[in-house]
Amino acid sequence: MSVEKFGPVRVGLLGIGTVGAGTFEVLSRNQAEITRRAGRRIEITRVADLDIARARALVGDSVRVDADARGLVADPSIDIVIELIGGYGVARELVMAAIENGKHVVTANKALLAVHGNEIFAAASRKGVMVAFEAAVAGGIPIIKALREGLTANRIEWIAGIINGTTNFILSEMRDKGLPFDAVLAQAQQLGYAEADPTFDIEGIDAGHKITILSSIAFGIPVRFDKAHIEGITGLESIDIRYAEQLGYRIKLLGVTRRRVHDGQVQGIELRVHPTLIPARRLIANVEGAMNAVWVKGDAVGHTMYYGKGAGSEPTASAVVADLVDISRMLTADPDNRVPHLAFQTESLVDVPILPIGETETAYYLRLRVADEPGVLADITRILADAGISIDAVLQREPAEGESQTDIILLTHRTIEKQVDGAIARIEALSTVLSRATRIRLEELN
């Protein structure tokens, strides 16, 4: 007996590159199971791609293939548009046109949503259509659904995520093999983990897009990518990875968002991406290679972690098809009874300020190249104490015979960043401090 309660859902696909091809393959291969779950068939009936010959070779003769993306989003036979073009420009124009034409949208475009999400979600709400974007963050890991639905009873306290596989691969290789950043980046490019132009990955921009989206869903705030503090891994040195290991920590590029509360009042939201020391005993510190993981702290559930492949053809396609199923189930539902785009009802979003990085509160790893003279450490600790910064651990490397310089490594307790800025400026002014301080933030993730 057929499980179909309604006619098929007709889908138009914009862009059939790696993820698009995976989406078509997964939907075709698992059609019977997907139909049983959705209650109706989901069929890709039209594809728009500049490489028409390649697209037709992938989907066969039963699907209409052309290069007319604007025609696809206006096609009255299409119920859902999947946008897999990427970028901010043409993708935004096509998504907005699809919404205006009453189409539901599925997208994996984190950059688009992080920058233009407020505009897109507002337009979708006005038109009564859905924009689904599970694939935009952490590929096949269902973190959007976990935050929007599974953890809906919780007040989210913080999220910390390894949400860029390229940088996690690079840091894993630097730690395991002791290689410098440039050598491992070249290896990552040869293996296909890094693009020819890896800027978005290694400078933290990709992770910034993703943590911006997660922050909005966690805290019910508009997307504010323009307020995120973003640092990449290009300045990270192998020596700091080794010192971190000696102190019981590993360095990961983390996206962090945290609700800052004082005396019961929300002061603001921290929204940042940067290299971070994490205790080696934490599960997330042991996520290696190109894998992703997102750790969430909720007031009721405590700690939960979501782990898996954050990119790739079929892992990302898994999330795209899951969004198609969600929309197919909800097509007949009243728009007011659907899961809100950012988890909170639109009228309940609050514009809590994003705290500037100087107001961020965290612990710190400091490495100082100093003259091997008596009293140097005492001078440094006195400056930190004057700034109200307490020290958690000290590691001082013994200089080799004949050396007149050495490294001092300090771990601090949690403090406000602007206090650390002032203390570092005073420390660097000491005649016995021979280079600029290396500072890396540290999160215990308790």
N, C-alpha and C positions, 0 to 999 in steps of 0.2 A: 504494500500500500504506500502511496506517495506521502511524504511528509510535508509537501509544499502546500501552504495555506494560501499563498498569493502567487502572482506571476513572478518571473525572474527579475532580479535587480540588474539593470544595465549600467555598466561601468565604462568610463572613458579614461584612458591612461595617457598622461602627458609625460613623455620621456621613457624610453625603454632601454636604459643603460643597465648597469649591474643590478640595481635593486628592482627596476622594472621587469627585467627578464626573470629574476627570482620570483617576483610576485605572480607573474603569469604562470610560471612552472608550478609553484606551490598551489595556486588556485586550481590549476588543471589536474594535478596529481591527486589532490585531496578533495576533489569536488564532491564526492558522495558524503564524506564526513562533514564537510563544511555545510552542505545543504541540510543535513540532519540537524546541525546545530543552529543554523540561521532560520530554518523553516521555509526557505525558498532558495532557488538557484541564484548564484552571483556570477555574472558573466561579463568578461571584458569584451565589449562589442566594437570598440573603436580605439585606435592608437594613433597618437600624433608624435612624429619624430622626424628630425631632419634627414636621418639616414633611413630612407624608406625601404631600400633593398634589405638592409640588415633587419629592420623591424619585421618585415614580411617573412623573412626566413625564420624568425623566432616564433611568430604567432600563427603562421599558416594562412590559408585562403579564406577561412571562415570569419576573420576579423577585418574590419575596414581599417586600412592603413593609409595615412597621408601625412603631409607636413603642416596641415592647417590646424594649429593649436587653437586659434580663436574660433574657428568653425566648430571644433569639438566642444568647447565650453558653452557654445550657444545651441548645440544640437538638442532639439526637444526630446529625442529618444533616450538621452543619457540621464540617469538618476544620480550617479556619484562620479565625481572627477577626482582621480588620483594625480597629485602634482609631484613629480619626481625630477623636475628640471634643476632645482637648486638656485641659490643666489637670491638677491633682493629685487631685481628689476623686473624682467619679463614675468618671473614667477608671481610676483605680487599682482601685476596687472591681470594675469590669467586667473588667479585665485579670486580676486575681487569681482571679475567678470562672471566667473562661475557662480559665486554667491548671488550676485545681482540677478542672474538667470534662474535662481531657485534651485541650484545644484548643491548637494552635500559635497564636502571636500575631505579627502584624506591626504595628508602631506607628511613627508619625512624631513621637511625643510626647517631645521632648527634656527638657522640664521634669519629666515623670513619671519618666524614667529617671535623670536627674541627682539627684533627691531620693529616689526609692524603688527605684532600680535594684538595689541589693544584695538587697532583699527579693524583688523580682520574679524575678531570676535564680536565687536560691536555690530559690524555689518551682518554677520551671520545671525545674531540675535534679532535684528530688525527683520530679516527675511525669513526667520523661523527655520533655518537650516543648521546642520551640524558641521563643525570642523573637527576632525579627529586627527591626532598627531602622536600616537604612541611611538611610532618609529623615529620621531625626531630626537629622542633622548635614549641613549644606551641601546640602540639597535633592537635585538630580540628580547631584552629584559623588560618585563611589563611593569616598569616603575610608575608610569603615568596612572595606570589603572589602580595600582596599589595605593598611591596617594589620594586619588580622587574617590575611590570606593572602599578598598580594603581597610584603610586607616582613617575613615571618615569620622569615627568616634573620638579620635585623638586630637589633642592640641600638639602640633608638631613643634618640637623644641629646636632641632637642628637637622641638617642633612650634610653629609660629607661624601663626595663621590669621586671615584676614579672613572672618569667619563670620556676619556680620550685614549683609545688603544694605542695610537702611534707613540705618544709620549710615555705611556706605561711600558711599552716594549723597549724604548730607548733607555729608560731608567733601570729596567730589569737587567738589560745587557751591560750597562755601565757598572752596576753592582756586581754581577756575576763574573764579568771578565776584566773589570778594571780598566776598560777602554775609555778614551775621551769622547766627549759628546759628538764631535764632527765625524769620527770614525763610525760610531754606532748609527748616526743619522744616515750616512751613506749606505750602510748595511740595510737599514730599514727601507730605504728607497729601492734597493736591489730586490728585496723580498716582497715589495708591493705594499708594505705597511704605511709608507709615507709617500705623499705625492711628490712630483717633480718640484713643485713649489709648496713646501710644507709649512708655510708661514702660519696659517690658521691653526694648525695643530701645535707646533712647537712654541708659538707665542701665547698659547692659552686661549685664543679667541674662540675656537670651537667649544672648548669646555665652558667658556663664559656664556655662550649662547644657551647651552644646555642647563647650567645651574640657574640662569635667569628664569627659564621656564619652570624648573622645579620649585624655585623660591615662590613664584606667583601661585602655584598650586598649593604649596604647603601653607602659606600664610594668608592667602586671599587678598593679594595685592596686584595692582597692574604690573605688566612686564616692564622692567626698567633696566634694560641692558646698558643704557647710557650712563648709569650710576654704578655699574659693577667695576670693581678693582681687579685688573687682570695682569698677571705676570706669567711668563713662560719659563722654559727650562734652558734657554740658550746660554745663560750665564752660569749654569750649575757646573761645578768642578768635581771630578772623581774623588779628590781628596776629602771633600765634605761628605760624600757617600760613605767613604771608609771610616771617617771619624764618627759619623752617625751610627754605623754598625757597632763600633767599639762601645758606644754609649747605650746600646740596646734599642736603636731606632732604625727605621728605614725611611727613605725619602720618596714621596710620591707627589705627582701633580694632582692636587685636590681642588675640586669645586666645593666651596663651603658656603652655606647660608644658615644663619642663626637668628633666632628671635632674642633680642637683648631686653631683659626685664630687670627693673630696679624698683624695689618697694612695691611690687605688684603692678607697676605701670610699664607698658611697652615703650622703650626708648627709641627703638628703630630696628632695622633689619640689617645684618651683615651680609654682604653679597660679594664674594671674592674668589679668585682663582690664583693659585701660586704653589710653588714647591713647598712641601710640608713634611716635617719630621713626624712620624707616627710610631708608637711603641711596636717593636717587632712582634710582640705577643698578640696584637690585635689581628683579627681575621683579615681585615681589609689591607693590612700591611703585607700580607702574603699573597695578594692577587698579582700574578706575574704575567709577563708577555703582553699580548694585545688584548687581554680580557678587561672587562669593565666590572665595577661593583659600586653599589650605592648603599650607604649606611644611613638609616633613618632612626632618630630618637623621638618617640612619642610619649606623652605623659602617662598613658594607660598601658600601652603595649611594651614600653621599654625600647630596647634596641632590636631592629630588624635589618637584615642585609640581603640585597638582591644582586645576584652574580650571574654573569654569562657573557656571551659574545656581543660586543657593542657595535659591530659593523659586519659587513659581508652580505652577499646576495640573499641567501635564504634566511639567515637570522633576522635581518631587517624586513624581509618580505613577510616573515611570520607576524611581525607587528602590524604591517600594512593590511594583511588579510584579516587579522583580528579586528582592526578598525572597520573594515568592510562588513564583517559579521555584526558588530555592534550597531552600526548604522542601519543595516538591514532589519535587525530586530526592532529598532526604534522608529522605523519609517511611519508606522501608523500611530505612534504615541503623540499625545499633545505636547507641543514644544515646551510648555511650562513644566512638564513632568520628566524631562530628560536630564541626564547628569550634566551639570553646568561645565562649560569649557575649562574653567579654572577652579573647579571643585566647589566654589562658593557661588551662591546666587549672585547674578550680575549686580543687582542693586546693593549687595552686601559687601562688595569689594571695598577695602579701605586703603587709602593712599598713605600708609605708614612710611616715614622717610627711610631711605637707604643710607646707612651711616657711612661717612667718609672713612677711608682707610686709617686715618689718624686716630679715629675713635674706636677702632677695632681692639678687642681684648683677646690676647692669646699669649702663649709662652714663646720663647725665642731661643734659637741656637745662634751663638755669636762666635766667629773665628777671627782671631787677631794675630797678625804677624808682628812679633815684638823683639826688641833687643834682649839678649840673654843677660840681664842685669838684675841685681837684687832690688826688691821693692816695686817691680813693674806690676805684678798681680795685685799688690796692695793698693796701688794708685787706681787701678781699673775698678776694683771692687768698691773703693770709696766713692768714686763717681756714680756707680750704679746705686749704691745705698743712698746717696744724696738725692737721686732721682726717684727714690721710693721703689726701686727694683730689687727684689730679693733673688738670690742665686740658689739654684737647685743642685747643680753639679758642675765640677770643674775637671777638665782634662788638660794637662800640660805635657807636651811632647818634650822628651829629653833631647837636646841638640846633639848631633853627632860630633865626634871629636874634631875640633878645629872650627866648628860652626859658631857664629856669634849671634844667630837669630833662632827663634823657635816659634811654635804656634801655641796659643792659649785658646782653649775652647770652653765656652761657658754655656750652660743651660739656665734660663731664668724661669721663675714662676710667672703665672699669668699677670699681665700688666697692659696698660693702654699704650698703643703704638706710638703716639706722639711723645710719651715720656721716654721711650726707647730712642726715638729720633734725636731728642736733645742730648741724651746720655752718650750716644755714639759720636755725635759731633764733638763733645768734650773729650772723649777717649781718643779720637783720631787726631786731636790737637796735641796730644802728649808727644814729646820728642822721642820717647822709647817705643811708640807704636809706628811701625814702618810701612804700613799700607792701609788701604781702606778696609774697614771691617766687612766681613761677610755675614750677612744676617739671613736666616731662614726661619720662618714661623714654625711653631710646634703645637700640635694638637694631641692631647691625651685621649680625646673621644670617649670620655666617661659617660 
